[in-house]
Amino acid sequence: MVEKRVDFRPVGRKADGAEEPHEVGRQGYGPMSFNAGLARKVAPLLGALLVVQWAVAGCAPAERPLLAVERLENGGTRLLLARCSHARYSSLSIHETQRQPSRRWALQGETPAASLPEQIDLFTAPVGFIVKEGALAELTDSGGYTVVTSALVEVQGVIDGRLRFTPEKLEKLETGKVLTGRKGETVMDRSRFLKPSASQCKK
């Protein structure tokens, strides 16, 4: 029987301590070669994925807010709710944004199935709703106001809408225009806001 001698030297180092290339690396299959090859294959895929994500983000329609506010010719204020398919607006309230303690006006449905109409004259309860809180009765605080609503939308569940505005911004509105955006930063045509849109009513 021929005895086979096994050398337990660390691979890649000669007996005298001198460095030598990794034996497997000479054939192109060493760790460094494998990692480099994998990187060359993965890099194009990662690049393509980033391009697709950028395209989707760039082409996706911007979501429009659920709430808008307009000034009436008689000096009153009206809140508008975005038209959502198969949605039920179950609550609405408005409170002073900066004043503490904050006064509030809030609506509550007379029944669990009650749904708010698309247009609500502020400080007037629509049919099917009662005034749950009525400490706030006029818009005189320059610090502004925050309106909050909730909508129950099929499949998506409950989504919330929020709008902040000041009496000063409201006073500057032209006829046929509304304030919208979470901070009331957007002026939009009334007809455009009320037009149904697939980009509305999303979480």
ROVO-684789 format. One record per residue: residue in one letter; residue number from 1; x, y, z of N, C-alpha, C, O, CB in turn. Coordinates in pm, whole numbers, plus 32768, in hexadecimal, padded with zeros to 4 digits. Glycine has a CB too. Example, Ala and Ser with C-alpha at 12.3 -4.5 7.8 and 13.67 -1.06 7.14 Angstrom:
// residues 2
("A" 1 (8527 7DC7 830C) (84CE 7E3E 830C) (8528 7EB6 830C) (8590 7EB4 834E) (846B 7E41 8389))
("S" 2 (8505 7F1F 82C4) (8557 7F96 82CA) (850A 8003 8313) (853D 8072 8324) (8580 7FC4 823C))
//
This chain:
// residues 203
("M" 1 (8056 7F88 8000) (8000 8000 8000) (8058 807B 8000) (80BB 8083 804A) (7F9F 8002 807C))
("V" 2 (8035 80DA 7FAE) (8084 8154 7FA6) (804B 81B9 8009) (7FD5 81DA 8003) (8084 818F 7F16))
("E" 3 (809D 81E8 8061) (8070 8249 80C6) (8068 82D3 8087) (80C6 8302 8047) (80D1 824A 8141))
("K" 4 (7FF5 8313 8099) (7FE2 839A 8063) (7FF5 83FF 80D2) (7FAF 83FB 8137) (7F56 83AA 8023))
("R" 5 (8052 8457 80BF) (8070 84BB 8124) (8015 8533 8114) (8006 856C 80A7) (8103 84E6 811A))
("V" 6 (7FD9 8558 8182) (7F7E 85CB 8180) (7FC5 8643 81BC) (7FF7 863D 822C) (7EFB 85AD 81CE))
("D" 7 (7FC9 86B1 8170) (800C 872B 819D) (7FA3 8788 81D6) (7F45 87AE 8190) (805B 8771 8129))
("F" 8 (7FB1 87AC 8256) (7F4D 8801 8297) (7F73 8893 8293) (7F41 88E2 82E3) (7F3A 87D6 8326))
("R" 9 (7FCC 88BA 8236) (7FEC 8948 8229) (7F71 8995 81FE) (7F21 8961 81B1) (805F 895D 81C5))
("P" 10 (7F5F 8A12 822E) (7EEF 8A66 81FE) (7EFB 8A7B 8169) (7F67 8A99 8136) (7EEC 8AF0 8248))
("V" 11 (7E91 8A6D 8124) (7E90 8A80 8095) (7EBA 8B0E 8075) (7E8C 8B6D 80B3) (7E05 8A62 8059))
("G" 12 (7F13 8B1D 8013) (7F3D 8BA2 7FEA) (7FC0 8BCE 802B) (7FE9 8C41 8019) (7ED1 8C05 800B))
("R" 13 (8004 8B74 8077) (8084 8B98 80B6) (80E5 8B23 80A6) (80C2 8AB1 80C3) (8071 8BBD 814D))
("K" 14 (815E 8B3E 8079) (81C4 8AD8 8066) (81FD 8AAD 80EC) (81E6 8AED 8152) (8234 8B0B 8009))
("A" 15 (8248 8A3F 80E9) (8283 8A0B 8164) (82E2 8A6E 81A3) (82ED 8A73 821D) (82CB 8989 8149))
("D" 16 (832A 8ABF 8150) (838A 8B1E 8187) (8348 8BA0 81B3) (838D 8BFD 81DC) (83F5 8B3D 8122))
("G" 17 (82C2 8BA7 81AC) (827C 8C1E 81DA) (825D 8C81 816E) (8217 8CE3 8187) (82CA 8C60 8242))
("A" 18 (8290 8C6B 80F5) (8278 8CCA 8089) (81EA 8CBF 8056) (81AF 8C53 8059) (82DC 8CB4 8016))
("E" 19 (81B2 8D2D 8028) (812A 8D2F 7FF4) (8125 8CEB 7F6B) (8182 8CF8 7F1B) (80F5 8DC0 7FEB))
("E" 20 (80BB 8CA4 7F50) (80A4 8C71 7ECB) (8010 8C80 7EAB) (7FBE 8C7E 7F07) (80D2 8BDD 7EBF))
("P" 21 (7FEC 8C90 7E2E) (7F5F 8CA1 7E09) (7F0C 8C2A 7E35) (7F3D 8BBA 7E39) (7F50 8CB5 7D72))
("H" 22 (7E8F 8C44 7E57) (7E32 8BD9 7E7C) (7E25 8B77 7E08) (7E10 8B9F 7D95) (7DA7 8C12 7EA3))
("E" 23 (7E31 8AF6 7E27) (7E33 8A93 7DBE) (7DB5 8A97 7D69) (7DBA 8A8F 7CEE) (7E45 8A09 7DF9))
("V" 24 (7D42 8AA5 7DAE) (7CC6 8AA8 7D63) (7CBB 8B28 7D12) (7C81 8B28 7CA6) (7C50 8A9A 7DC0))
("G" 25 (7CF3 8B95 7D46) (7CED 8C14 7D02) (7D32 8C11 7C7C) (7D0E 8C5B 7C21) (7D29 8C7E 7D57))
("R" 26 (7D95 8BBB 7C70) (7DDD 8BB3 7BF2) (7D80 8B83 7B83) (7D93 8BA4 7B0E) (7E55 8B54 7BFE))
("Q" 27 (7D1C 8B37 7BAA) (7CC1 8B02 7B45) (7C4A 8B5F 7B2C) (7BF3 8B42 7ADA) (7C8F 8A7A 7B6F))
("G" 28 (7C47 8BD1 7B75) (7BDC 8C31 7B5E) (7B62 8C1A 7BB5) (7AF8 8C53 7B9A) (7BB3 8C2D 7AD0))
("Y" 29 (7B70 8BC5 7C20) (7AFB 8BA8 7C71) (7B11 8BCC 7D04) (7AC9 8B9B 7D5B) (7AD6 8B16 7C65))
("G" 30 (7B71 8C1F 7D21) (7B8C 8C47 7DAB) (7B22 8CA7 7DDD) (7ACD 8CD4 7D91) (7C15 8C87 7DB7))
("P" 31 (7B28 8CC6 7E62) (7AC3 8D1F 7E9D) (7ABD 8DA6 7E5A) (7A50 8DD7 7E3D) (7ADF 8D34 7F30))
("M" 32 (7B2F 8DE4 7E3E) (7B30 8E67 7DFF) (7AF5 8E61 7D74) (7AA9 8EB9 7D4B) (7BBE 8EA0 7DFA))
("S" 33 (7B19 8DF8 7D2A) (7AE6 8DEA 7CA2) (7A4F 8DD4 7CA4) (7A07 8E0A 7C50) (7B2B 8D75 7C5B))
("F" 34 (7A1F 8D85 7D06) (798F 8D69 7D0E) (7942 8DE8 7D2E) (78DC 8E05 7CF0) (7973 8CFD 7D79))
("N" 35 (7973 8E37 7D92) (792F 8EB2 7DB8) (792B 8F17 7D46) (78C6 8F59 7D30) (7973 8EF1 7E32))
("A" 36 (7998 8F22 7CFE) (799C 8F7F 7C8E) (7939 8F57 7C22) (78F5 8FAB 7BE7) (7A2A 8F87 7C55))
("G" 37 (7933 8ED4 7C08) (78D6 8EA4 7BA2) (7846 8EBB 7BCC) (77F3 8EE2 7B7A) (78EC 8E11 7B87))
("L" 38 (7828 8EA4 7C4C) (77A1 8EB9 7C7D) (777B 8F4C 7C75) (770A 8F6D 7C50) (7793 8E88 7D0D))
("A" 39 (77D8 8FA4 7C96) (77BC 9033 7C90) (779E 905F 7C01) (7746 90B3 7BEA) (7832 9082 7CC7))
("R" 40 (77E9 9026 7B9F) (77D2 904B 7B14) (7747 9020 7AE6) (770A 9063 7A92) (783C 900E 7ABA))
("K" 41 (7714 8FB1 7B1D) (7690 8F81 7AF5) (7620 8FCD 7B3A) (75B7 8FE5 7AFF) (7684 8EEE 7B13))
("V" 42 (7637 8FF2 7BBA) (75CD 9032 7C0A) (75BF 90C6 7BE8) (7550 90FB 7BEC) (75EA 9022 7C9E))
("A" 43 (762D 910A 7BC9) (762A 919A 7BB2) (75C3 91C4 7B49) (7577 9221 7B63) (76B2 91C9 7B88))
("P" 44 (75BE 9184 7AD4) (7558 91AD 7A71) (74C9 919A 7AA3) (7471 91EA 7A84) (756A 915F 79EF))
("L" 45 (74B3 9130 7AF1) (742E 9117 7B25) (7405 9183 7B88) (7393 91B2 7B86) (7427 908D 7B67))
("L" 46 (7461 91AB 7BE0) (7445 9215 7C3F) (742A 9299 7BF8) (73D1 92E5 7C1E) (74B8 9226 7CA2))
("G" 47 (7477 92B4 7B90) (7462 932E 7B43) (73D9 9331 7B02) (7395 9398 7B04) (74CD 933D 7AD9))
("A" 48 (73B1 92C1 7AC9) (732E 92BA 7A88) (72BE 92CC 7AED) (7259 930C 7AD1) (731D 9234 7A40))
("L" 49 (72D0 9292 7B66) (726B 929F 7BCE) (725B 9331 7BF9) (71EB 935F 7C0E) (7290 9249 7C47))
("L" 50 (72CA 9379 7C06) (72C3 9406 7C2C) (727D 9458 7BC1) (7230 94B3 7BE1) (7351 943E 7C45))
("V" 51 (7296 9438 7B45) (7255 9480 7AD7) (71BE 946A 7ADC) (7171 94C8 7ACA) (728D 9452 7A4F))
("V" 52 (7195 93ED 7AF4) (7105 93CF 7AFB) (70C4 9419 7B6F) (7059 9453 7B5F) (70EF 9337 7B09))
("Q" 53 (7104 9418 7BE4) (70CE 945F 7C58) (70C2 94F3 7C3C) (705D 9531 7C60) (7124 9448 7CD3))
("W" 54 (7125 952E 7BFD) (7121 95BD 7BDC) (70AF 95D9 7B7C) (7068 963D 7B8B) (71A7 95EB 7B9E))
("A" 55 (709C 9582 7B1A) (7032 9599 7AB7) (6FA9 9590 7AF8) (6F51 95E1 7ADB) (703D 9534 7A45))
("V" 56 (6F98 952E 7B51) (6F15 951E 7B93) (6EF8 9597 7BEA) (6E89 95CC 7BE9) (6F12 949E 7BE8))
("A" 57 (6F5D 95C4 7C37) (6F49 9638 7C8F) (6F2E 96B6 7C3E) (6EDE 970A 7C66) (6FC2 964D 7CE9))
("G" 58 (6F73 96C3 7BCB) (6F63 973B 7B7C) (6EE0 9741 7B31) (6EAC 97AE 7B18) (6FD4 9747 7B1C))
("C" 59 (6EA9 96CD 7B0D) (6E30 96CB 7ABD) (6DB1 96BA 7B0F) (6D43 96D2 7ADC) (6E38 965D 7A59))
("A" 60 (6DBE 9693 7B8F) (6D48 967D 7BE1) (6D01 9702 7BFB) (6D42 9765 7C19) (6D6D 9639 7C67))
("P" 61 (6C7C 9704 7BEF) (6C33 9781 7C07) (6C39 97AA 7C99) (6C32 9756 7CF3) (6BA2 9772 7BDC))
("A" 62 (6C47 982C 7CB1) (6C4E 985E 7D3A) (6BC5 9852 7D7B) (6B5F 9870 7D3E) (6C7F 98F0 7D3E))
("E" 63 (6BC5 9827 7DF8) (6B48 981B 7E3F) (6B12 98A6 7E63) (6B5E 98FD 7E8D) (6B59 97C5 7EBC))
("R" 64 (6A91 98B9 7E53) (6A53 9937 7E78) (6A16 9929 7F02) (69E9 98BC 7F26) (69E9 9962 7E11))
("P" 65 (6A13 9994 7F4F) (69DD 998C 7FD6) (6946 9977 7FD7) (6903 998A 7F71) (69FE 9A0A 8024))
("L" 66 (6912 994E 804A) (6884 9932 8057) (6831 99AE 8073) (67B8 99AE 805D) (686E 98CD 80C3))
("L" 67 (6872 9A19 80A4) (6829 9A8F 80D3) (684E 9B0D 8086) (68BF 9B1D 8057) (6843 9AA4 8166))
("A" 68 (67EC 9B66 807B) (6803 9BEC 8044) (67A3 9C4C 808B) (673F 9C22 80C5) (67EF 9BF0 7FA6))
("V" 69 (67C3 9CCD 8084) (676D 9D31 80C3) (675B 9DA6 8062) (67B8 9DC9 8018) (67AA 9D62 814A))
("E" 70 (66E5 9DE2 8062) (66CA 9E54 800A) (667E 9EBF 8057) (663E 9EA5 80BD) (667A 9E27 7F8D))
("R" 71 (6687 9F38 8022) (6640 9FAA 805E) (65C1 9FC5 800F) (65C4 9FCC 7F94) (669A A029 8061))
("L" 72 (6551 9FD4 8057) (64D2 9FED 8016) (64BB A083 8004) (64F7 A0D5 804A) (645F 9FB0 8067))
("E" 73 (6466 A0A7 7FA7) (644C A134 7F8B) (640C A17B 8002) (641C A1F4 8012) (63F2 A141 7F11))
("N" 74 (63C3 A130 8054) (6384 A16D 80C9) (63E2 A178 8141) (63B9 A19F 81AE) (630A A11E 80F0))
("G" 75 (6462 A155 812B) (64C4 A15D 8196) (64D6 A0DC 81E3) (652D A0D3 8239) (649D A1C9 81F5))
("G" 76 (6487 A078 81C6) (6493 9FF8 820A) (6505 9FA3 81D4) (654A 9FCA 8176) (6412 9FAC 81FF))
("T" 77 (6516 9F2F 8211) (6582 9ED3 81EA) (6546 9E4A 81CE) (64EF 9E1B 8217) (65EF 9EC9 8259))
("R" 78 (6576 9E0C 8163) (6544 9D87 813F) (65B9 9D26 8131) (6621 9D47 80F7) (64F3 9D8D 80BC))
("L" 79 (65A5 9CAE 8167) (6608 9C44 815B) (65DD 9BE4 80EC) (6567 9BC4 80DF) (661A 9BF8 81E1))
("L" 80 (663E 9BB6 809E) (6624 9B59 8031) (666E 9AD7 804A) (66E2 9AD7 8074) (664E 9B96 7FAA))
("L" 81 (662B 9A68 8030) (6666 99E3 803F) (667C 99A6 7FB5) (6623 99AA 7F60) (660D 9988 8096))
("A" 82 (66F2 996F 7F9F) (6712 9933 7F1D) (66B5 98BE 7EFF) (668D 9875 7F59) (67A5 9903 7F1B))
("R" 83 (6694 98AE 7E80) (663C 9842 7E57) (668B 97BF 7E50) (66E6 97B0 7DFF) (65FB 9861 7DCE))
("C" 84 (6666 9763 7EA6) (66A9 96E2 7EAB) (6645 9674 7E8A) (65D6 9672 7EBE) (66E9 96CA 7F36))
("S" 85 (666F 961A 7E35) (6617 95AC 7E10) (6605 954D 7E86) (6668 9522 7EC3) (664F 9561 7D97))
("H" 86 (658A 952C 7EA6) (6569 94CE 7F12) (65A5 94FB 7F97) (65DB 94AA 7FE2) (659C 9441 7EEE))
("A" 87 (659B 957C 7FB4) (65D1 95B1 8032) (6561 95EE 8086) (64FD 9620 8052) (663F 961B 8016))
("R" 88 (6575 95E8 810A) (6516 9623 8166) (6562 967A 81CA) (65B3 9649 8218) (64C3 95B5 81B0))
("Y" 89 (6547 96FC 81C5) (6585 9758 8225) (6536 9753 82A7) (64C0 9776 82AC) (658A 97EA 81ED))
("S" 90 (6578 9727 830F) (6532 970E 838D) (6541 977C 83F5) (64F2 9782 8453) (6560 968E 83C7))
("S" 91 (65A5 97D2 83E7) (65BA 9839 844E) (65FE 98B3 8413) (6640 98AC 83AB) (660D 9801 84C1))
("L" 92 (65ED 9924 8457) (662E 99A1 842E) (6635 99FE 84A5) (65D7 9A08 84F4) (65E1 99E4 83B8))
("S" 93 (66A5 9A42 84B2) (66B6 9AA3 851F) (6715 9B11 84F3) (6764 9AFF 8496) (66EA 9A5F 859F))
("I" 94 (670C 9B83 8536) (6767 9BF3 851E) (678C 9C2F 85A5) (6736 9C40 85FB) (6726 9C5F 84BF))
("H" 95 (680C 9C4F 85B7) (683A 9C8A 8635) (68A4 9CF3 861A) (68E1 9CF6 85AF) (6870 9C1C 8694))
("E" 96 (68BB 9D48 867C) (6922 9DAF 8672) (69AB 9D6D 8679) (69C5 9D1B 86D1) (6912 9E1A 86E4))
("T" 97 (6A01 9D91 8619) (6A82 9D4C 860D) (6AE3 9D72 867B) (6B27 9D1A 86B0) (6AC0 9D69 8588))
("Q" 98 (6AEC 9DF1 869E) (6B53 9E1F 86FB) (6B1F 9E43 8786) (6B68 9E38 87E8) (6B99 9E95 86C1))
("R" 99 (6AA5 9E6C 878F) (6A71 9E98 880F) (6A60 9E24 8870) (6A33 9DB8 884B) (69EC 9EDF 87FC))
("Q" 100 (6A86 9E3C 88EF) (6A75 9DDA 8959) (6A30 9E19 89D2) (6A5D 9E82 8A01) (6AFD 9D9E 8981))
("P" 101 (69C4 9DDD 8A06) (6985 9D64 89CF) (693D 9D83 894C) (6909 9DF1 8939) (6923 9D27 8A35))
("S" 102 (693A 9D22 88F5) (6902 9D34 8870) (686B 9D1C 8870) (683A 9CBA 88A8) (6946 9CD5 880C))
("R" 103 (6822 9D78 8832) (6792 9D64 8823) (6778 9D0D 87A8) (67C7 9D0B 8749) (6748 9DEC 8816))
("R" 104 (6709 9CC4 87AC) (66F2 9C5E 8745) (665E 9C59 871E) (6605 9C70 8770) (6721 9BD4 8776))
("W" 105 (6649 9C38 869E) (65C2 9C1C 866B) (65C8 9B96 8627) (661A 9B82 85CD) (6590 9C8D 8609))
("A" 106 (6571 9B38 8650) (6579 9AB0 861C) (64EF 9A79 85FF) (648D 9A99 8643) (65C3 9A54 867E))
("L" 107 (64E9 9A26 8597) (646C 99E6 856F) (646E 9951 8592) (64D6 9910 8591) (6454 99F8 84D8))
("Q" 108 (63F7 991F 85AF) (63E8 9890 85CB) (636A 985D 8587) (6301 989E 858B) (63E3 9876 8664))
("G" 109 (6374 97E8 8547) (6301 97AF 8502) (6296 9781 8562) (62B4 974F 85CF) (632D 973B 84AA))
("E" 110 (621A 9792 853B) (61AC 9764 858F) (61A4 96CC 8591) (616F 9692 85EF) (6127 979E 855D))
("T" 111 (61D8 968C 8529) (61DE 95FA 8523) (626A 95D1 84F3) (62B0 9622 84B6) (6170 95C2 84C3))
("P" 112 (6293 9554 850F) (6318 9525 84E1) (6329 952A 844A) (6399 9534 8419) (6330 9498 8511))
("A" 113 (62BB 9523 8400) (62C3 9521 836E) (62C1 95AC 8330) (62C7 95B9 82B6) (6252 94CF 8336))
("A" 114 (62B7 9615 8382) (62AF 969E 834E) (632D 96C3 8300) (639C 96A2 8329) (6299 9701 83C1))
("S" 115 (631A 9708 8290) (638A 9731 823C) (637D 97C5 821B) (6312 97F3 81F3) (6392 96DD 81BA))
("L" 116 (63EA 980E 822C) (63E8 989E 8213) (63D8 98BC 817D) (6409 9871 8129) (6469 98DF 8247))
("P" 117 (6392 9929 815C) (6388 9952 80D0) (640C 998E 80A1) (6466 99A7 80F1) (6314 99B9 80BC))
("E" 118 (6417 99A5 801F) (6493 99DA 7FE8) (64AA 9A6C 8008) (651B 9A9C 8003) (6495 99C7 7F54))
("Q" 119 (643F 9AB6 802A) (644B 9B44 804A) (6409 9B5F 80D1) (6396 9B38 80E8) (640B 9B9C 7FDA))
("I" 120 (6453 9BA0 8129) (6422 9BB9 81B1) (6437 9C4C 81D3) (64A8 9C7B 81D7) (646A 9B5C 8218))
("D" 121 (63CB 9C93 81EC) (63D7 9D1D 821B) (6405 9D1A 82AC) (63C5 9CDD 8301) (634F 9D6A 820C))
("L" 122 (6474 9D5B 82C6) (64B0 9D57 834B) (6451 9D8E 83B4) (640E 9DF3 839F) (6532 9DA5 834D))
("F" 123 (644C 9D4A 8426) (63F8 9D6A 849A) (6364 9D4C 8482) (630E 9D7B 84CC) (640A 9DFC 84BF))
("T" 124 (6348 9CFE 841A) (62BF 9CD0 8400) (62C2 9C39 83EF) (6306 9C06 8396) (6281 9D16 8382))
("A" 125 (627A 9BF1 8444) (627A 9B5E 843C) (6227 9B30 83C6) (61B3 9B57 83B9) (6243 9B20 84BE))
("P" 126 (6260 9ADC 836E) (6212 9AA7 82FD) (61AD 9A3F 832D) (61B3 9A11 839F) (6270 9A68 8293))
("V" 127 (6152 9A1C 82D7) (60EC 99B9 82F9) (612E 9936 8320) (6188 9906 82DC) (608A 99A4 8283))
("G" 128 (6100 98FB 838E) (6136 987C 83BD) (61A8 988C 8420) (61DD 9828 8450) (6165 982D 834A))
("F" 129 (61CF 9909 843F) (623D 9922 849C) (6212 9987 8507) (61B9 99D9 84F1) (62BA 9956 8450))
("I" 130 (6253 997F 8579) (623D 99DF 85E5) (62C3 9A1D 860C) (632D 99E4 85F2) (61FB 999A 8660))
("V" 131 (62BD 9A91 864B) (6336 9AD4 8679) (6360 9A95 86FE) (631C 9AA5 8764) (631F 9B6F 8689))
("K" 132 (63CF 9A4E 86FD) (6401 9A0C 8775) (6449 9A6E 87D0) (643C 9A66 884A) (645E 9999 874F))
("E" 133 (6495 9AC9 8795) (64DA 9B33 87E0) (64C4 9BB6 8797) (64D1 9BBD 871D) (6574 9B13 87EF))
("G" 134 (64A1 9C20 87E3) (6481 9C9F 87A3) (64C1 9D18 87E2) (648D 9D87 87D7) (63F0 9CB2 87A4))
("A" 135 (6534 9D03 8825) (6578 9D74 8865) (65AB 9DD9 87FE) (65B2 9E50 881A) (65ED 9D42 88BA))
("L" 136 (65CE 9DA9 8786) (65FC 9E01 871A) (6584 9E27 86C4) (653D 9DD0 8692) (666B 9DBC 86C3))
("A" 137 (656D 9EAB 86B4) (64F7 9ED7 8669) (6516 9F3C 85FC) (64BD 9F61 85B0) (6493 9F13 86C8))
("E" 138 (6594 9F6A 85F3) (65BB 9FCA 858C) (6651 9FC2 8574) (669C 9F93 85C9) (6592 A05A 85B3))
("L" 139 (667B 9FF1 8500) (6708 9FED 84DB) (6746 A077 84ED) (6741 A0CB 8494) (671A 9FBC 8449))
("T" 140 (6781 A08E 8561) (67BC A110 857F) (684E A107 85AB) (6890 A16D 85B9) (676C A155 85EB))
("D" 141 (6881 A090 85BF) (690A A07D 85F1) (696D A082 857D) (6965 A02F 8522) (6916 9FF7 863E))
("S" 142 (69C9 A0E1 8580) (6A2C A0EE 8514) (6A8F A079 8514) (6AD6 A065 84B2) (6A77 A172 8522))
("G" 143 (6A94 A02D 8581) (6AF0 9FBC 8589) (6AC7 9F48 852F) (6B16 9EED 8517) (6AFA 9F8D 8616))
("G" 144 (6A4C 9F4C 8500) (6A20 9EE7 84A1) (69D0 9E76 84DE) (69BE 9E6E 8558) (6A95 9EAE 845C))
("Y" 145 (699F 9E1F 8485) (6947 9DB1 84AD) (6970 9D31 8466) (69AA 9D32 83FA) (68B5 9DD3 848E))
("T" 146 (694F 9CC3 84A7) (696B 9C3E 846F) (68E9 9BEF 8464) (68A0 9BDF 84C6) (69D2 9BF2 84C6))
("V" 147 (68CE 9BBE 83EB) (6857 9B6C 83D3) (6884 9ADB 83C5) (68E8 9ABE 8383) (6808 9B9C 8352))
("V" 148 (6839 9A81 8403) (685B 99F2 83FF) (67DE 99A3 83DA) (6771 99BF 840B) (6896 99C1 8488))
("T" 149 (67F0 9940 8383) (6782 98E8 835E) (67B5 985A 834D) (682D 9843 833C) (673D 9919 82DC))
("S" 150 (6759 97FA 8353) (677C 976E 833C) (671B 9733 82D7) (66A3 974F 82D9) (6779 971D 83C2))
("A" 151 (6752 96E1 827E) (66FF 96A0 8218) (6718 960B 821B) (678A 95DD 8224) (671D 96D9 818C))
("L" 152 (66AD 95BF 8214) (66B6 952E 820C) (66A9 9507 8179) (663E 9516 813D) (6649 94E7 8264))
("V" 153 (6716 94D5 8140) (671A 94B4 80B1) (6727 941D 80A3) (6777 93DD 80E7) (6791 94FD 806A))
("E" 154 (66D7 93E5 8049) (66DC 9355 8032) (676A 932B 800D) (67B0 9371 7FC4) (6679 932B 7FC3))
("V" 155 (6794 92BA 8040) (6816 927C 8029) (6884 92C2 8079) (68D1 9280 80BF) (6838 927E 7F93))
("Q" 156 (688D 9349 806F) (68FA 9391 80B0) (68E3 93A4 8145) (6944 93B6 8190) (690C 9415 806F))
("G" 157 (6867 93A2 8171) (684B 93B8 81FD) (6839 944B 821C) (680C 9497 81C7) (68B9 937E 8253))
("V" 158 (685C 9474 8296) (6848 94FF 82C2) (68C0 9554 8299) (6932 952F 82B2) (6833 9506 835B))
("I" 159 (68A5 95C5 8259) (690E 9626 8237) (68E7 96AD 8270) (6871 96CE 827A) (6923 962F 819C))
("D" 160 (694A 96FB 8296) (6933 977C 82D6) (6957 97EF 827B) (69B7 97E7 822E) (6981 9785 8358))
("G" 161 (6909 985A 8285) (6926 98D4 823B) (693D 9945 829C) (68FD 994C 8305) (68B4 98F5 81D8))
("R" 162 (6999 99A0 8279) (69BA 9A10 82D2) (69D6 9A8C 827E) (6A13 9A84 8214) (6A35 99EE 832C))
("L" 163 (69A8 9AFD 82AE) (69BB 9B7C 8267) (69CF 9BEC 82CD) (6983 9BF9 832C) (6942 9B9B 820B))
("R" 164 (6A37 9C3C 82B7) (6A51 9CB1 830B) (6A42 9D2F 82B5) (6A6D 9D31 8242) (6ADF 9CAB 834B))
("F" 165 (6A06 9D96 82ED) (69F6 9E14 82A5) (69E7 9E86 8309) (69CF 9E71 837F) (697C 9E0F 8246))
("T" 166 (69F7 9EFF 82D6) (69E4 9F77 8328) (6976 9FCB 82EB) (695D 9FC3 8272) (6A69 9FC8 8333))
("P" 167 (6932 A01D 833C) (68CC A077 8305) (6904 A0D4 8299) (68BE A0F8 823B) (688D A0C9 8375))
("E" 168 (6983 A0FA 82A8) (69C2 A153 8246) (69CA A111 81BD) (69AA A150 8158) (6A4E A17C 8275))
("K" 169 (69F5 A093 81B8) (69FC A04C 8139) (6971 A039 80FE) (695D A044 8085) (6A40 9FC4 814B))
("L" 170 (6913 A01D 8155) (688A A006 8127) (6850 A085 80EA) (6808 A07E 8086) (6832 9FD5 819A))
("E" 171 (686D A0F7 8125) (6838 A177 80F7) (686E A19B 806C) (682A A1DF 8020) (685A A1E5 815A))
("K" 172 (68E5 A16E 804B) (6924 A190 7FCB) (68F4 A138 7F57) (6918 A152 7EE4) (69BA A184 7FD8))
("L" 173 (68A5 A0D2 7F75) (6878 A078 7F0B) (6819 A0BD 7EAA) (67C0 A108 7ED2) (6835 9FFF 7F49))
("E" 174 (682D A0A2 7E2A) (67D1 A0D4 7DC4) (675A A076 7DB9) (6760 A003 7DE5) (6819 A0E2 7D3B))
("T" 175 (66EF A0A5 7D7F) (6679 A053 7D6A) (669B 9FDB 7D10) (66DB 9FEB 7CA8) (6606 A0A6 7D2C))
("G" 176 (666F 9F66 7D38) (668C 9EEE 7CEA) (670E 9EAB 7D0F) (6733 9E46 7CD2) (668F 9F10 7C5A))
("K" 177 (6756 9EE1 7D72) (67D4 9EA6 7D9F) (67C4 9E6E 7E2B) (6771 9E9D 7E79) (6846 9F0F 7D9B))
("V" 178 (6815 9E08 7E4A) (6814 9DCD 7ED0) (68A4 9DBE 7F02) (6903 9DB8 7EB3) (67CC 9D43 7ECF))
("L" 179 (68B1 9DB9 7F85) (6931 9D9C 7FC5) (6935 9D08 7FE4) (68D5 9CD0 8018) (6945 9DF1 8046))
("T" 180 (69A5 9CC7 7FC5) (69B3 9C39 7FE3) (6A45 9C1B 8003) (6A98 9C76 8005) (6981 9BE0 7F6C))
("G" 181 (6A64 9B9E 801C) (6AEA 9B7B 804B) (6AE8 9B75 80E3) (6A99 9BBC 8122) (6B54 9BE0 8019))
("R" 182 (6B3D 9B23 811D) (6B3B 9B11 81AF) (6B53 9B94 81F9) (6B21 9BA5 8268) (6BA3 9AAA 81D8))
("K" 183 (6B9F 9BF0 81BD) (6BBA 9C70 81FC) (6B74 9CE3 81B4) (6B97 9D57 81C7) (6C4F 9C89 8201))
("G" 184 (6B12 9CC2 8161) (6ACA 9D2A 811A) (6B22 9D77 80BB) (6B0C 9DEE 80A2) (6A8A 9D88 817B))
("E" 185 (6B88 9D33 8086) (6BEA 9D77 8032) (6BC5 9D7A 7F9F) (6C09 9DBC 7F4F) (6C70 9D36 8041))
("T" 186 (6B5A 9D35 7F79) (6B36 9D29 7EEC) (6AB1 9D6B 7ECF) (6A4E 9D53 7F14) (6B31 9C98 7EC2))
("V" 187 (6AAE 9DC0 7E67) (6A32 9DFC 7E37) (6A0B 9DB1 7DB9) (6A5B 9DA4 7D5C) (6A42 9E97 7E1C))
("M" 188 (698F 9D80 7DB5) (6961 9D2B 7D48) (68D6 9D54 7D1B) (6888 9D8A 7D6A) (6963 9C97 7D72))
("D" 189 (68B7 9D3B 7C9D) (682F 9D53 7C6D) (67CF 9CF7 7CB8) (67EC 9C81 7CCE) (6824 9D3B 7BD3))
("R" 190 (6761 9D2D 7CDD) (66FC 9CE0 7D27) (66D0 9C65 7CD8) (66C5 9BF8 7D10) (6683 9D37 7D47))
("S" 191 (66B8 9C77 7C58) (6689 9C09 7C03) (66F1 9B9A 7BF9) (66CF 9B24 7BF2) (6667 9C3C 7B78))
("R" 192 (676F 9BC1 7BF8) (67D9 9B5C 7BEF) (67E0 9B09 7C6E) (67F2 9A90 7C67) (6861 9BA0 7BD5))
("F" 193 (67D3 9B49 7CE1) (67D9 9AFE 7D5E) (6766 9A9B 7D69) (6779 9A2A 7D96) (67D6 9B5E 7DD6))
("L" 194 (66EE 9AC4 7D3F) (6679 9A6E 7D4C) (6672 9A03 7CE0) (661F 99A9 7CE9) (65FD 9AC2 7D48))
("K" 195 (66C7 9A0B 7C7B) (66C5 99A8 7C10) (6700 9925 7C44) (676D 9925 7C7D) (6713 99D9 7B94))
("P" 196 (66B9 98B5 7C32) (66EF 9834 7C61) (6777 9818 7C23) (678E 9834 7BAD) (668D 97C1 7C40))
("S" 197 (67D1 97E1 7C73) (6858 97C3 7C43) (688A 9744 7C83) (6872 972B 7CF9) (68B9 9838 7C60))
("A" 198 (68CF 96F3 7C33) (6905 9675 7C66) (6974 968D 7CCC) (6994 9633 7D1A) (693A 961F 7BF3))
("S" 199 (69AE 9705 7CCD) (6A1C 9722 7D29) (69EA 9751 7DB1) (6A3B 9764 7E0C) (6A78 978B 7CEE))
("Q" 200 (6969 9763 7DC0) (6932 978B 7E40) (6915 9711 7E96) (6915 969F 7E68) (68B3 97DE 7E2D))
("C" 201 (68FC 972D 7F15) (68CE 96C7 7F72) (692E 9650 7F7B) (6904 95DD 7F71) (6845 9696 7F47))
("K" 202 (69AC 966D 7F8E) (6A0F 9606 7FA5) (6A56 9623 8028) (6A60 9696 8054) (6A73 95FE 7F31))
("K" 203 (6A87 95B8 8065) (6AD0 95CA 80E2) (6B52 9610 80C7) (6B9F 9629 8124) (6AE9 9543 8128))
//
